[in-house]
Amino acid sequence: MTVTYKNPPVEARGNFLLPLLEGKKFAIYDGVVVSAELTKSKANDPMLKVKVKVFGPDFETTIFDNVLLTNEKTAWRLKDFVQSVGLDYEAGQFEIDEILNCSTQVKIIHEEYNGEVRNKIQTYIPREEAERAASQAQALASASDDLAF
């Protein structure tokens, strides 16, 4: 079967850049791990290829990321990833099914890659740290509501 279509000129798509915090070079966003695949890096190191859907107040976008599994120099990043989806890093293993559809928080930066600026997950926020920050924010909001003017 042949698919026929008109081929109008295609404009450059551009890249949807997530807004960063004013005066900062990063922003923290909520996300969900939508896919993960065990693969190897160019250096033949075991790696997890992850796709994270990131949400904002009026948008969502998908960011691809690679998490090395055995590199001592980036073990901190693996630990942050594992803890951000609520798993125990000390266990030393997990099933891919355990991380699919897990919520996470990510620190996003903008990075130039092949001449184009794109969103990049700089790190994952460990769940305990994210929950502590949310509790502190809620306490501050509650305290400001209690102030008499």
N, C-alpha and C positions, 0 to 999 in steps of 0.2 A: 504494500500500500504506500502510495506517495503522499507526502504532506506538502501542500502548496500554500505559500503565504506571500504577501507583499513585503518587500524589504525596504522600509523607509530608513533614512539615515539614522544611525544610532549616536546619540550624544554621549559624551563621557559620563559615566555613572557617578563618579565621585565617591567618596567614602564617608559614611555617616560617623562623625566624630562625636563621642559622648561629651557633654559639657563637663569641664573641670571646675573645681572650686575657685572662686574669684581670688586672684592673687597667688594661687597655688598651682603646682604642676601635676596634680592628681585629684582623684575623687573616689569615694567609696560607694559601691553599688551593690544591691542585692542581685542574686543570680540563682540559676538552677542548672545543674549538670544535666545536659540533655543527651550526651553521648560520650563514650570513652572507648578507646581501642588500645590494646597492648601492641606496641610496635618497637622499632629500633631507630635510634638517632643516626645521623650521617656517620658518626664515629662508632656505630654498631653497639651503642649502649642501650639497655632496656629503657623504654620510655612509654609514658601514657599520653596518648593524643586525646585531648579533652575538648569538648565543645560546650561552652557555657552561654546560656541565654541570660542577658543582663537587662534589668528592668529599671526604668526611671518613671517619673510621674506621668509622662505622656508619650513614652516610647519604649521599645524593646529592640534589642539587637543581639546578634550572636557573635561571640568571639572564640576563636580557636586558640588553643594553648598546648604546649608540650611540657610535661613534667617528667624530668629524669628520675629514674628509680634507684640507681646505684652510685651516682656521682657524689662523693663526699663534699665537694665544694658547693653543691646546691641541695644538700640534704635538708637544710632549713626550709627550702621551698616545698619539698615533698612533705615535710612534717606539717607545715602550714596548710597545705592542701588537704591532707588526711584529716587534720583536726577541724578544718573549716566545714567538712561534711559530717562531722559528728562521730568520726571513728577514732580508735585508739592507735596512735602512731607506734607505740611500743609493741603492739601485736606483730608487726613486721609483715603483715599481709592483709589483703581484703579481696573480696570478689567484686568484679566490675558491677554486677547487679546491685551491690550494696550502695554504690555511689550514684547510680542513675536516678534522676528526678530528685536528688538531694538539694536542699537549699544551701547557699553559700554566700559569703560576702567577698567581694574582690576590690583590690586597689587598682584603679585604671590610670594609665598614663598615656600620653600620645608619643608615638615613636615613628621616626622616618624609616621606611623600608622600601628599597628599590625606587627611591625618589618620590614616594607617596607617604603622607602622614596617615597613621592608622592607630586604632585603639589597641592597647596591649595590657594584658593582666600582668602587673608588676609583681603582685603577691596575692595570696589568699589570706583572709582574716580568720584566725582560729575561732571556732564557735564560742568558746569560753570568753575570749576577748571581746567578740561582737556582742554577746549577751551582757557583759559587764558595761560596755559603752552604752547600750540601749537602756539599761537600768539607771545609769547615771543621768542620761538625757531625760528620762521620765521623771526622775527625782527633781531635777532642775526645773522642769516644766511645772511640776506639782508645787514646788516651793514658790515659784513666781506667781502662780495662781493664788497662793495663800497670802501674798503681800497686800497690805492695805494701803490705799492711796488717799 
